[in-house]
Amino acid sequence: MMVIRRKVGQAIRIRDDIRIVIHEIRHGVVRFGIEAPDDVAVHRLEVYEQIQQENKAAIQGDALAWLKARG
């Protein structure tokens, strides 16, 4: 893991096509924007983990668990 400091308006580049820009830092909370190509999925960790659980349930053929997880 890399830990770096950035100020508002500064950016971080990942590969040639992903850019993270710091928009605001207030009361210890950082707001940032992510610029990425349409084919690159960007999710919050909890959303990504939910997607992975749903995919596992669907692959294992547990359709009922998959449907229950959706809602």
N, C-alpha and C positions, 0 to 999 in steps of 0.2 A: 504494500500500500504506500502510496506517495501522499504526504501531507504538505500542502503549500499554502502560502498566504496570498490573498488577492484583495484589492481594493475595489470599491464600486466603479464600474466602467471597465475594469480589466477583464481579461478573458483567459480561458484555458483551451488549448487545442488538443483534440484526440484524433489521431490519424489525420488525413487531409480533409475530411468531410464532416467532422463533428466539432462544434464550438460551444463552450459553456461560458456565458457572460454573467458577471455579478451585477445585479440590479439594485439591491438594497441590503443593508445590514442594520438591523434595529433590535435592540434588547436581546442580543445573542442569536437572533434568527436571521438566516441568510436567504434572500430570494434571488434565484438565478434563472436564466433562460437557457434552453438547450436548442441549438440549431443542428439538425441532422437530416439526412436524406429521408425521403418518404419510406424507403425500404428498410430503415433502421428503426426497430421498435424501441421506444423509450417509455418505461413504466416506473412508478414508485415501487419499492421493494415489496410492499404488502400486496399490491396488485399483481406483480409478477409471480409471487408465490401462489396466489389464488389461481392464476392461469395455469401454472404448472400442476397444481392439484387436480384441476378439472381435466387437463389433458391426460394425466395418469389414470384417472377414473375412466375416462372414455376409452383409452387404449386397453385397459384391463377388462373391458366389456361390462363394467359395473354401471350401466346406464342409469339405474335408479339413484345411486349415490351421486352421479354427475348431475342429474336433474335437481336433486335436493340441494346440492351445493350452489346451484344457480339461483335458488331463491325462494 
